[in-house]
Amino acid sequence: MDKRIIKIEPPKIPSEPPELKLLDIHSNDLFEMGMIQDCLIDNQKASKVTFEKIIFKNVTFTETTLTGVEFTDVLFEK
């Protein structure tokens, strides 16, 4: 049996990312290099949305479907 050790690297996010306002999410949207905080993402439906180098801080997702979503270098914080 081949036992490989996979090293998981911490997300590469700037120390003080700019705040992003997330009003609506549409298919194929790209959100990058920022912080989304203190909000409710509700009743959204989209596909192939990409989040790169994003911090979600105190964000709640409800009644939301993001098919094929891609998260790269993302943190979720309370």
GICOR-V932813 format. One record per run of one state. SS is the DSSP state (A for helix, B for strand, O for the rest). FROM is the first residue (numbers start at 0). TO is the last residue. Records with the same first field share a line. If there is no record, write none. Layout:
SS->FROM-TO / FROM-TO
//
This chain:
O->0-17 / 19-28 / 42-43 / 47-48 / 62-63 / 67-68 / 77-77
B->18-18 / 29-41 / 44-46 / 49-61 / 64-66 / 69-76
//
